[in-house]
Amino acid sequence: MEIKIKAIHFDITERLHSFIEKKAARLEKKFERATQLEVTLKVVKPETAKNKETQLHLYMPGGDVHAERVCDTFEEGVQECIEALLKQIERLKEKNK
């Protein structure tokens, strides 16, 4: 699965990049046929709480899934989005059975 990461209004650290790849591996285990994960990280309003916007869009055959969260840290946002995508994948699998 290809992972594309876009950082808007800041430079992404290697640590955050590794964290995203590690968490994305969970998605790939759950749904091997996923083709691409697009991650968009954006600092919305500097100097305020909950100013990190995280969007994940997973492209896969049979339908794409998307999750979006605003949190205090990007790590927290990525974790919550991954959980939301996993739930959506489960629902799609149930629906297709």
N, CA, C and O atoms as a printed pandas DataFrame, in Angstrom:
     atom_number atom_name residue_name chain_id  residue_number  x_coord  y_coord  z_coord
0              1         N          MET        A               1    0.857   -1.177    0.000
1              2        CA          MET        A               1    0.000    0.000    0.000
2              3         C          MET        A               1    0.898    1.234    0.000
3              4         O          MET        A               1    1.863    1.326    0.759
4              5         N          GLU        A               2    0.560    2.154   -0.853
5              6        CA          GLU        A               2    1.296    3.407   -0.949
6              7         C          GLU        A               2    0.754    4.399    0.083
7              8         O          GLU        A               2   -0.458    4.520    0.261
8              9         N          ILE        A               3    1.660    5.106    0.760
9             10        CA          ILE        A               3    1.258    6.098    1.763
10            11         C          ILE        A               3    1.746    7.464    1.313
11            12         O          ILE        A               3    2.942    7.671    1.109
12            13         N          LYS        A               4    0.811    8.397    1.160
13            14        CA          LYS        A               4    1.155    9.779    0.805
14            15         C          LYS        A               4    0.836   10.662    2.004
15            16         O          LYS        A               4   -0.280   10.638    2.523
16            17         N          ILE        A               5    1.816   11.438    2.438
17            18        CA          ILE        A               5    1.622   12.308    3.605
18            19         C          ILE        A               5    1.828   13.745    3.166
19            20         O          ILE        A               5    2.859   14.095    2.591
20            21         N          LYS        A               6    0.817   14.581    3.450
21            22        CA          LYS        A               6    0.900   16.014    3.156
22            23         C          LYS        A               6    0.867   16.768    4.478
23            24         O          LYS        A               6   -0.035   16.558    5.290
24            25         N          ALA        A               7    1.841   17.641    4.698
25            26        CA          ALA        A               7    1.881   18.477    5.890
26            27         C          ALA        A               7    1.651   19.927    5.458
27            28         O          ALA        A               7    2.409   20.479    4.661
28            29         N          ILE        A               8    0.598   20.525    5.996
29            30        CA          ILE        A               8    0.229   21.889    5.621
30            31         C          ILE        A               8    0.539   22.822    6.791
31            32         O          ILE        A               8    0.098   22.583    7.915
32            33         N          HIS        A               9    1.287   23.869    6.526
33            34        CA          HIS        A               9    1.666   24.901    7.500
34            35         C          HIS        A               9    2.706   24.436    8.519
35            36         O          HIS        A               9    2.858   25.073    9.561
36            37         N          PHE        A              10    3.426   23.343    8.249
37            38        CA          PHE        A              10    4.517   22.905    9.118
38            39         C          PHE        A              10    5.335   21.840    8.403
39            40         O          PHE        A              10    4.920   21.305    7.376
40            41         N          ASP        A              11    6.508   21.541    8.963
41            42        CA          ASP        A              11    7.368   20.488    8.417
42            43         C          ASP        A              11    7.214   19.250    9.281
43            44         O          ASP        A              11    7.298   19.324   10.507
44            45         N          ILE        A              12    6.988   18.116    8.642
45            46        CA          ILE        A              12    6.768   16.866    9.365
46            47         C          ILE        A              12    8.109   16.315    9.869
47            48         O          ILE        A              12    9.118   16.390    9.167
48            49         N          THR        A              13    8.111   15.770   11.071
49            50        CA          THR        A              13    9.319   15.169   11.629
50            51         C          THR        A              13    9.424   13.711   11.201
51            52         O          THR        A              13    8.430   13.093   10.819
52            53         N          GLU        A              14   10.614   13.179   11.269
53            54        CA          GLU        A              14   10.834   11.772   10.925
54            55         C          GLU        A              14   10.090   10.871   11.904
55            56         O          GLU        A              14    9.581    9.818   11.521
56            57         N          ARG        A              15   10.029   11.286   13.167
57            58        CA          ARG        A              15    9.334   10.510   14.202
58            59         C          ARG        A              15    7.845   10.391   13.885
59            60         O          ARG        A              15    7.266    9.312   14.012
60            61         N          LEU        A              16    7.228   11.492   13.475
61            62        CA          LEU        A              16    5.808   11.482   13.124
62            63         C          LEU        A              16    5.585   10.647   11.859
63            64         O          LEU        A              16    4.605    9.908   11.768
64            65         N          HIS        A              17    6.475   10.761   10.904
65            66        CA          HIS        A              17    6.381    9.981    9.663
66            67         C          HIS        A              17    6.426    8.481    9.981
67            68         O          HIS        A              17    5.635    7.711    9.436
68            69         N          SER        A              18    7.332    8.070   10.846
69            70        CA          SER        A              18    7.450    6.662   11.246
70            71         C          SER        A              18    6.206    6.195   11.985
71            72         O          SER        A              18    5.737    5.074   11.785
72            73         N          PHE        A              19    5.671    7.072   12.851
73            74        CA          PHE        A              19    4.461    6.752   13.605
74            75         C          PHE        A              19    3.301    6.474   12.655
75            76         O          PHE        A              19    2.561    5.507   12.841
76            77         N          ILE        A              20    3.142    7.311   11.650
77            78        CA          ILE        A              20    2.052    7.151   10.680
78            79         C          ILE        A              20    2.210    5.834    9.914
79            80         O          ILE        A              20    1.235    5.108    9.722
80            81         N          GLU        A              21    3.432    5.524    9.477
81            82        CA          GLU        A              21    3.662    4.281    8.753
82            83         C          GLU        A              21    3.366    3.060    9.623
83            84         O          GLU        A              21    2.808    2.072    9.143
84            85         N          LYS        A              22    3.736    3.128   10.893
85            86        CA          LYS        A              22    3.487    2.016   11.811
86            87         C          LYS        A              22    1.984    1.796   11.992
87            88         O          LYS        A              22    1.514    0.659   11.955
88            89         N          LYS        A              23    1.239    2.868   12.185
89            90        CA          LYS        A              23   -0.204    2.765   12.376
90            91         C          LYS        A              23   -0.901    2.332   11.084
91            92         O          LYS        A              23   -1.897    1.610   11.130
92            93         N          ALA        A              24   -0.388    2.766    9.944
93            94        CA          ALA        A              24   -0.983    2.389    8.656
94            95         C          ALA        A              24   -0.847    0.899    8.405
95            96         O          ALA        A              24   -1.647    0.317    7.673
96            97         N          ALA        A              25    0.152    0.281    9.001
97            98        CA          ALA        A              25    0.339   -1.162    8.838
98            99         C          ALA        A              25   -0.866   -1.928    9.382
99           100         O          ALA        A              25   -1.199   -2.998    8.873
100          101         N          ARG        A              26   -1.526   -1.386   10.419
101          102        CA          ARG        A              26   -2.742   -2.014   10.958
102          103         C          ARG        A              26   -3.838   -2.066    9.896
103          104         O          ARG        A              26   -4.551   -3.062    9.773
104          105         N          LEU        A              27   -3.963   -0.982    9.132
105          106        CA          LEU        A              27   -4.973   -0.949    8.069
106          107         C          LEU        A              27   -4.661   -1.982    7.005
107          108         O          LEU        A              27   -5.559   -2.658    6.503
108          109         N          GLU        A              28   -3.391   -2.103    6.662
109          110        CA          GLU        A              28   -2.991   -3.035    5.611
110          111         C          GLU        A              28   -3.220   -4.481    6.047
111          112         O          GLU        A              28   -3.564   -5.330    5.225
112          113         N          LYS        A              29   -3.031   -4.764    7.335
113          114        CA          LYS        A              29   -3.305   -6.108    7.844
114          115         C          LYS        A              29   -4.794   -6.427    7.724
115          116         O          LYS        A              29   -5.177   -7.537    7.354
116          117         N          LYS        A              30   -5.622   -5.442    8.040
117          118        CA          LYS        A              30   -7.069   -5.638    8.056
118          119         C          LYS        A              30   -7.640   -5.776    6.643
119          120         O          LYS        A              30   -8.567   -6.551    6.409
120          121         N          PHE        A              31   -7.074   -5.016    5.711
121          122        CA          PHE        A              31   -7.597   -5.023    4.341
122          123         C          PHE        A              31   -6.420   -4.945    3.377
123          124         O          PHE        A              31   -5.955   -3.856    3.044
124          125         N          GLU        A              32   -5.945   -6.092    2.935
125          126        CA          GLU        A              32   -4.737   -6.193    2.122
126          127         C          GLU        A              32   -4.873   -5.534    0.758
127          128         O          GLU        A              32   -3.880   -5.117    0.163
128          129         N          ARG        A              33   -6.099   -5.443    0.265
129          130        CA          ARG        A              33   -6.310   -4.925   -1.090
130          131         C          ARG        A              33   -6.312   -3.398   -1.158
131          132         O          ARG        A              33   -6.493   -2.836   -2.237
132          133         N          ALA        A              34   -6.116   -2.728   -0.044
133          134        CA          ALA        A              34   -6.066   -1.264   -0.055
134          135         C          ALA        A              34   -4.899   -0.818   -0.934
135          136         O          ALA        A              34   -3.801   -1.368   -0.847
136          137         N          THR        A              35   -5.143    0.172   -1.770
137          138        CA          THR        A              35   -4.120    0.598   -2.717
138          139         C          THR        A              35   -3.315    1.799   -2.237
139          140         O          THR        A              35   -2.110    1.877   -2.475
140          141         N          GLN        A              36   -3.980    2.738   -1.558
141          142        CA          GLN        A              36   -3.287    3.968   -1.178
142          143         C          GLN        A              36   -3.920    4.575    0.065
143          144         O          GLN        A              36   -5.138    4.544    0.237
144          145         N          LEU        A              37   -3.076    5.125    0.927
145          146        CA          LEU        A              37   -3.540    5.883    2.086
146          147         C          LEU        A              37   -3.021    7.298    1.938
147          148         O          LEU        A              37   -1.816    7.522    1.823
148          149         N          GLU        A              38   -3.942    8.250    1.941
149          150        CA          GLU        A              38   -3.570    9.648    1.827
150          151         C          GLU        A              38   -3.778   10.306    3.193
151          152         O          GLU        A              38   -4.891   10.317    3.718
152          153         N          VAL        A              39   -2.711   10.849    3.759
153          154        CA          VAL        A              39   -2.752   11.474    5.079
154          155         C          VAL        A              39   -2.507   12.963    4.908
155          156         O          VAL        A              39   -1.511   13.366    4.306
156          157         N          THR        A              40   -3.410   13.785    5.435
157          158        CA          THR        A              40   -3.247   15.231    5.395
158          159         C          THR        A              40   -3.207   15.740    6.825
159          160         O          THR        A              40   -4.136   15.527    7.604
160          161         N          LEU        A              41   -2.103   16.421    7.159
161          162        CA          LEU        A              41   -1.924   16.987    8.497
162          163         C          LEU        A              41   -1.862   18.500    8.355
163          164         O          LEU        A              41   -1.141   19.027    7.507
164          165         N          LYS        A              42   -2.629   19.196    9.196
165          166        CA          LYS        A              42   -2.728   20.647    9.050
166          167         C          LYS        A              42   -2.818   21.303   10.419
167          168         O          LYS        A              42   -3.572   20.854   11.283
168          169         N          VAL        A              43   -2.038   22.378   10.614
169          170        CA          VAL        A              43   -2.155   23.186   11.827
170          171         C          VAL        A              43   -3.190   24.255   11.521
171          172         O          VAL        A              43   -2.979   25.103   10.654
172          173         N          VAL        A              44   -4.321   24.213   12.243
173          174        CA          VAL        A              44   -5.438   25.094   11.939
174          175         C          VAL        A              44   -5.216   26.496   12.491
175          176         O          VAL        A              44   -5.087   27.454   11.729
176          177         N          LYS        A              45   -5.171   26.617   13.807
177          178        CA          LYS        A              45   -4.982   27.927   14.443
178          179         C          LYS        A              45   -3.839   27.808   15.444
179          180         O          LYS        A              45   -4.028   27.250   16.524
180          181         N          PRO        A              46   -2.671   28.313   15.112
181          182        CA          PRO        A              46   -1.578   28.246   16.085
182          183         C          PRO        A              46   -1.970   28.942   17.395
183          184         O          PRO        A              46   -2.831   29.821   17.407
184          185         N          GLU        A              47   -1.338   28.544   18.476
185          186        CA          GLU        A              47   -1.575   29.091   19.817
186          187         C          GLU        A              47   -2.941   28.751   20.415
187          188         O          GLU        A              47   -3.368   29.420   21.356
188          189         N          THR        A              48   -3.628   27.755   19.912
189          190        CA          THR        A              48   -4.881   27.340   20.538
190          191         C          THR        A              48   -4.846   25.837   20.785
191          192         O          THR        A              48   -4.082   25.106   20.155
192          193         N          ALA        A              49   -5.681   25.396   21.708
193          194        CA          ALA        A              49   -5.794   23.963   21.977
194          195         C          ALA        A              49   -6.570   23.308   20.844
195          196         O          ALA        A              49   -7.354   23.962   20.155
196          197         N          LYS        A              50   -6.348   22.029   20.662
197          198        CA          LYS        A              50   -7.024   21.267   19.607
198          199         C          LYS        A              50   -6.902   21.965   18.261
199          200         O          LYS        A              50   -7.902   22.275   17.614
200          201         N          ASN        A              51   -5.657   22.208   17.847
201          202        CA          ASN        A              51   -5.433   22.917   16.588
202          203         C          ASN        A              51   -4.791   22.054   15.512
203          204         O          ASN        A              51   -4.341   22.574   14.491
204          205         N          LYS        A              52   -4.741   20.739   15.726
205          206        CA          LYS        A              52   -4.122   19.845   14.754
206          207         C          LYS        A              52   -5.209   19.048   14.029
207          208         O          LYS        A              52   -5.881   18.214   14.635
208          209         N          GLU        A              53   -5.376   19.307   12.743
209          210        CA          GLU        A              53   -6.396   18.621   11.949
210          211         C          GLU        A              53   -5.745   17.467   11.193
211          212         O          GLU        A              53   -4.743   17.647   10.501
212          213         N          THR        A              54   -6.325   16.291   11.334
213          214        CA          THR        A              54   -5.810   15.082   10.694
214          215         C          THR        A              54   -6.896   14.481    9.811
215          216         O          THR        A              54   -8.023   14.271   10.260
216          217         N          GLN        A              55   -6.556   14.205    8.559
217          218        CA          GLN        A              55   -7.489   13.572    7.631
218          219         C          GLN        A              55   -6.809   12.352    7.021
219          220         O          GLN        A              55   -5.666   12.430    6.571
220          221         N          LEU        A              56   -7.510   11.239    7.009
221          222        CA          LEU        A              56   -7.011   10.019    6.376
222          223         C          LEU        A              56   -8.036    9.563    5.351
223          224         O          LEU        A              56   -9.230    9.494    5.642
224          225         N          HIS        A              57   -7.569    9.256    4.169
225          226        CA          HIS        A              57   -8.440    8.767    3.096
226          227         C          HIS        A              57   -7.806    7.491    2.564
227          228         O          HIS        A              57   -6.685    7.508    2.055
228          229         N          LEU        A              58   -8.528    6.394    2.685
229          230        CA          LEU        A              58   -8.030    5.086    2.248
230          231         C          LEU        A              58   -8.741    4.694    0.962
231          232         O          LEU        A              58   -9.965    4.568    0.926
232          233         N          TYR        A              59   -7.952    4.504   -0.099
233          234        CA          TYR        A              59   -8.482    4.098   -1.394
234          235         C          TYR        A              59   -8.414    2.579   -1.488
235          236         O          TYR        A              59   -7.366    1.981   -1.245
236          237         N          MET        A              60   -9.539    1.957   -1.841
237          238        CA          MET        A              60   -9.565    0.509   -1.982
238          239         C          MET        A              60  -10.666    0.112   -2.950
239          240         O          MET        A              60  -11.626    0.857   -3.148
240          241         N          PRO        A              61  -10.527   -1.071   -3.556
241          242        CA          PRO        A              61  -11.569   -1.534   -4.461
242          243         C          PRO        A              61  -12.889   -1.727   -3.718
243          244         O          PRO        A              61  -12.905   -2.249   -2.603
244          245         N          GLY        A              62  -13.956   -1.322   -4.314
245          246        CA          GLY        A              62  -15.257   -1.497   -3.686
246          247         C          GLY        A              62  -15.704   -0.299   -2.874
247          248         O          GLY        A              62  -16.806   -0.312   -2.326
248          249         N          GLY        A              63  -14.889    0.733   -2.779
249          250        CA          GLY        A              63  -15.284    1.935   -2.056
250          251         C          GLY        A              63  -14.164    2.474   -1.189
251          252         O          GLY        A              63  -13.398    1.708   -0.604
252          253         N          ASP        A              64  -14.071    3.781   -1.109
253          254        CA          ASP        A              64  -13.058    4.439   -0.301
254          255         C          ASP        A              64  -13.638    4.773    1.066
255          256         O          ASP        A              64  -14.854    4.894    1.217
256          257         N          VAL        A              65  -12.765    4.922    2.062
257          258        CA          VAL        A              65  -13.198    5.339    3.398
258          259         C          VAL        A              65  -12.379    6.553    3.813
259          260         O          VAL        A              65  -11.229    6.712    3.405
260          261         N          HIS        A              66  -12.986    7.405    4.628
261          262        CA          HIS        A              66  -12.382    8.675    5.014
262          263         C          HIS        A              66  -12.662    8.943    6.492
263          264         O          HIS        A              66  -13.747    8.645    6.993
264          265         N          ALA        A              67  -11.679    9.503    7.176
265          266        CA          ALA        A              67  -11.861    9.913    8.568
266          267         C          ALA        A              67  -11.139   11.233    8.781
267          268         O          ALA        A              67  -10.099   11.502    8.180
268          269         N          GLU        A              68  -11.716   12.048    9.652
269          270        CA          GLU        A              68  -11.163   13.378    9.917
270          271         C          GLU        A              68  -11.327   13.692   11.398
271          272         O          GLU        A              68  -12.405   13.491   11.959
272          273         N          ARG        A              69  -10.275   14.178   12.029
273          274        CA          ARG        A              69  -10.321   14.524   13.452
274          275         C          ARG        A              69   -9.513   15.784   13.709
275          276         O          ARG        A              69   -8.561   16.076   12.985
276          277         N          VAL        A              70   -9.895   16.537   14.748
277          278        CA          VAL        A              70   -9.133   17.681   15.228
278          279         C          VAL        A              70   -8.772   17.388   16.677
279          280         O          VAL        A              70   -9.651   17.184   17.515
280          281         N          CYS        A              71   -7.458   17.369   16.972
281          282        CA          CYS        A              71   -6.974   16.978   18.298
282          283         C          CYS        A              71   -5.837   17.890   18.741
283          284         O          CYS        A              71   -5.445   18.811   18.025
284          285         N          ASP        A              72   -5.312   17.615   19.940
285          286        CA          ASP        A              72   -4.175   18.372   20.471
286          287         C          ASP        A              72   -2.864   17.987   19.791
287          288         O          ASP        A              72   -1.986   18.832   19.616
288          289         N          THR        A              73   -2.725   16.707   19.403
289          290        CA          THR        A              73   -1.494   16.240   18.756
290          291         C          THR        A              73   -1.841   15.469   17.491
291          292         O          THR        A              73   -2.936   14.922   17.358
292          293         N          PHE        A              74   -0.894   15.436   16.572
293          294        CA          PHE        A              74   -1.115   14.675   15.344
294          295         C          PHE        A              74   -1.148   13.175   15.627
295          296         O          PHE        A              74   -1.878   12.433   14.971
296          297         N          GLU        A              75   -0.359   12.732   16.601
297          298        CA          GLU        A              75   -0.352   11.316   16.947
298          299         C          GLU        A              75   -1.736   10.866   17.405
299          300         O          GLU        A              75   -2.230    9.816   16.995
300          301         N          GLU        A              76   -2.351   11.675   18.258
301          302        CA          GLU        A              76   -3.700   11.374   18.746
302          303         C          GLU        A              76   -4.700   11.370   17.582
303          304         O          GLU        A              76   -5.568   10.500   17.507
304          305         N          GLY        A              77   -4.576   12.333   16.691
305          306        CA          GLY        A              77   -5.468   12.421   15.532
306          307         C          GLY        A              77   -5.321   11.231   14.603
307          308         O          GLY        A              77   -6.316   10.691   14.120
308          309         N          VAL        A              78   -4.083   10.816   14.349
309          310        CA          VAL        A              78   -3.841    9.662   13.480
310          311         C          VAL        A              78   -4.430    8.411   14.116
311          312         O          VAL        A              78   -5.084    7.614   13.443
312          313         N          GLN        A              79   -4.198    8.239   15.418
313          314        CA          GLN        A              79   -4.717    7.063   16.121
314          315         C          GLN        A              79   -6.248    6.996   16.030
315          316         O          GLN        A              79   -6.806    5.942   15.726
316          317         N          GLU        A              80   -6.918    8.113   16.290
317          318        CA          GLU        A              80   -8.381    8.145   16.236
318          319         C          GLU        A              80   -8.894    7.894   14.811
319          320         O          GLU        A              80   -9.891    7.196   14.625
320          321         N          CYS        A              81   -8.224    8.455   13.823
321          322        CA          CYS        A              81   -8.640    8.247   12.431
322          323         C          CYS        A              81   -8.449    6.789   12.012
323          324         O          CYS        A              81   -9.290    6.233   11.306
324          325         N          ILE        A              82   -7.359    6.173   12.440
325          326        CA          ILE        A              82   -7.124    4.761   12.115
326          327         C          ILE        A              82   -8.237    3.904   12.710
327          328         O          ILE        A              82   -8.760    3.009   12.046
328          329         N          GLU        A              83   -8.596    4.180   13.960
329          330        CA          GLU        A              83   -9.680    3.430   14.604
330          331         C          GLU        A              83  -10.989    3.600   13.835
331          332         O          GLU        A              83  -11.724    2.633   13.634
332          333         N          ALA        A              84  -11.280    4.832   13.405
333          334        CA          ALA        A              84  -12.508    5.097   12.650
334          335         C          ALA        A              84  -12.485    4.362   11.303
335          336         O          ALA        A              84  -13.503    3.814   10.881
336          337         N          LEU        A              85  -11.339    4.349   10.635
337          338        CA          LEU        A              85  -11.237    3.653    9.356
338          339         C          LEU        A              85  -11.406    2.149    9.536
339          340         O          LEU        A              85  -12.044    1.493    8.713
340          341         N          LEU        A              86  -10.838    1.598   10.610
341          342        CA          LEU        A              86  -10.992    0.165   10.870
342          343         C          LEU        A              86  -12.461   -0.204   11.059
343          344         O          LEU        A              86  -12.910   -1.242   10.573
344          345         N          LYS        A              87  -13.208    0.646   11.765
345          346        CA          LYS        A              87  -14.641    0.400   11.951
346          347         C          LYS        A              87  -15.378    0.463   10.616
347          348         O          LYS        A              87  -16.259   -0.353   10.346
348          349         N          GLN        A              88  -15.010    1.437    9.784
349          350        CA          GLN        A              88  -15.662    1.566    8.479
350          351         C          GLN        A              88  -15.354    0.366    7.589
351          352         O          GLN        A              88  -16.225   -0.108    6.859
352          353         N          ILE        A              89  -14.121   -0.126    7.646
353          354        CA          ILE        A              89  -13.745   -1.302    6.856
354          355         C          ILE        A              89  -14.550   -2.516    7.302
355          356         O          ILE        A              89  -15.025   -3.293    6.474
356          357         N          GLU        A              90  -14.702   -2.675    8.623
357          358        CA          GLU        A              90  -15.506   -3.794    9.136
358          359         C          GLU        A              90  -16.935   -3.714    8.625
359          360         O          GLU        A              90  -17.506   -4.723    8.212
360          361         N          ARG        A              91  -17.520   -2.514    8.650
361          362        CA          ARG        A              91  -18.887   -2.344    8.156
362          363         C          ARG        A              91  -18.989   -2.676    6.667
363          364         O          ARG        A              91  -19.957   -3.299    6.230
364          365         N          LEU        A              92  -17.986   -2.258    5.892
365          366        CA          LEU        A              92  -17.992   -2.567    4.469
366          367         C          LEU        A              92  -17.887   -4.081    4.228
367          368         O          LEU        A              92  -18.557   -4.628    3.352
368          369         N          LYS        A              93  -17.044   -4.739    5.013
369          370        CA          LYS        A              93  -16.903   -6.191    4.872
370          371         C          LYS        A              93  -18.212   -6.897    5.193
371          372         O          LYS        A              93  -18.605   -7.826    4.488
372          373         N          GLU        A              94  -18.890   -6.463    6.253
373          374        CA          GLU        A              94  -20.183   -7.052    6.641
374          375         C          GLU        A              94  -21.227   -6.811    5.561
375          376         O          GLU        A              94  -22.018   -7.696    5.237
376          377         N          LYS        A              95  -21.219   -5.619    5.017
377          378        CA          LYS        A              95  -22.189   -5.245    3.994
378          379         C          LYS        A              95  -22.005   -6.074    2.723
379          380         O          LYS        A              95  -22.978   -6.427    2.056
380          381         N          ASN        A              96  -20.747   -6.379    2.397
381          382        CA          ASN        A              96  -20.441   -7.123    1.167
382          383         C          ASN        A              96  -20.648   -8.618    1.310
383          384         O          ASN        A              96  -20.614   -9.334    0.309
384          385         N          LYS        A              97  -20.862   -9.114    2.521
385          386        CA          LYS        A              97  -21.072  -10.550    2.715
386          387         C          LYS        A              97  -22.474  -10.969    2.369
387          388         O          LYS        A              97  -22.811  -12.147    2.478
